[in-house]
């Protein structure tokens, strides 16, 4: 349940605000004083610290780092060797006094918008609005503050609703829930979402001459209180392209004590509007855009709900093939992979009648009801298969479970690597004793990064090999580059994994998730789309934020509508590219931080200073310098590499995982834009293992 900020903390915040605003003059002419410090098409502003003093500097996007910024370090006596784009020759006999530097292709830094857009706050009302929203100040408290400030700033409104532009322009209608009670439903519209999105980001489409807007649609339920069954069922939309993905925004929300009774009534307005937009498109600023649904991305119960099919635990519950499940050990399992695949035509014509409950309203849309209703990687791979494997090893007592001693040793290793986790990971690993409280991101981290390292000496050989098949398959489909090179290997690996599950753990473990994980890998390889690009992670995160908009139990849907009207211009982008968007300097004036679209490099923080080069070498960045208009990394490169594992036709180094050693004593130089990925370097039992971050790659 959401816990509001304490009253004392808010009073302190308000007092500080009053003190900071004591000498602020209210700007009556907004246009005259408009200054944009978010990234725009012409210029951006960053804050650079030099000699301990904060100084604001305008930076032209075309040449983001001007020649007036001093170099970070002098070379002193250290040798500097040039790293070429594709090849690095490391020799123990390298000259220790070689200081020659070869030219590298200069590329102007990007001029398009930053990943996280910063609102342009230019006046006192705007600053008060931004402060009240971020600090979650109630309307009652804000009204008290406005009455005080009004005496000194006559241009301020007296009412918080006027300041925040709180809108009551929404229509809440009654809608039946599955428990035959009356719920509430509000529809915001796809057109409104797209209009606000294009108002903010249309220049990106103009730059790429792109006229098609692709949508991801998510439908899921979320409880709003632990003490009641009341829940929200929003329809969320996100814009996706090869270059970016937008944060989600609600198209409609249902509130009741269960999910909606009728999926037809729940989706009726959405279906009508999407049919119109699909046929006629959207005209924005004299530019005609085509609107298409890329995918519906939901968990298994929600997919069954919107497709009007049998649930995932029924005999004909598989959404990709016509297998008939077997009832075994008090559950339905799917022990075979060689069955006829479903197609859109067979689904529309209901060839397998046992699979259907009724006709889905989605048949009215121009989508493929098999391939465009995606199997979700977060629920299936992370919360499904990976969680089940860990439970088989840790929780369920059987011949394959680990001893208490091994569980403690693995937990100690997980705890020991916490200091090596970069800032891009939301959570640091927890011990296996807290397995029941692990989140999806923690299962993903174990599955893709730390699992093969900590399980190596503790899991029996056949179990470890079976896990490696799963690890390799999922790691391949999480990377665009690996997907193109080793897609067929991923399909073979997941087949071997499924057969191993039947042989090692028994046929009773071939549940819906274990069976459907093969279809998930097959779909990713066929579509050539990394599963992290289309997943529920970003939608689940937004659902939590949506729930926190509720401040009191009374009329939660109306509260959400009002809070959304106050926060509407908050759609931002997650960039798929990795352009440099910001730099920071320490108190001595040296550059120690570079922020990219999806990650950052910190020269003075060990966990955030390792990069994987394009020639499969690993560098530990020691310092960052600006030479001309380009930024360069200077760092130590590891000289010895070996595979952590080798299985089937794949080695760990091909999946950007290597045991590294023998760090060079001299420095190498590389352009700050010319590397493959940031990486994680774990130190486990005196061994260093480097693992590239696949969902943050150049």
Beta strands, then each sheet from edge to edge (+ up, - down):
strand 1: 43-50
strand 2: 53-60
strand 3: 80-82
strand 4: 172-176
strand 5: 182-187
strand 6: 212-223
strand 7: 231-240
strand 8: 244-246
strand 9: 249-256
strand 10: 282-284
strand 11: 287-298
strand 12: 326-328
strand 13: 331-333
strand 14: 373-375
strand 15: 573-575
strand 16: 580-585
strand 17: 591-596
strand 18: 600-602
strand 19: 610-612
strand 20: 618-627
strand 21: 630-643
strand 22: 646-647
strand 23: 650-651
strand 24: 657-663
strand 25: 667-671
strand 26: 677-684
strand 27: 687-697
sheet 1: 1+ 2-
sheet 2: 3+ 25+ 21- 20+ 19- 26+ 27- 24+
sheet 3: 4+ 5- 9+ 7- 6+ 11+ 10-
sheet 4: 4+ 5- 9+ 7- 6+ 11+ 14+
sheet 5: 8+ 15-
sheet 6: 12+ 13-
sheet 7: 16+ 17- 18+
sheet 8: 22+ 23-
end
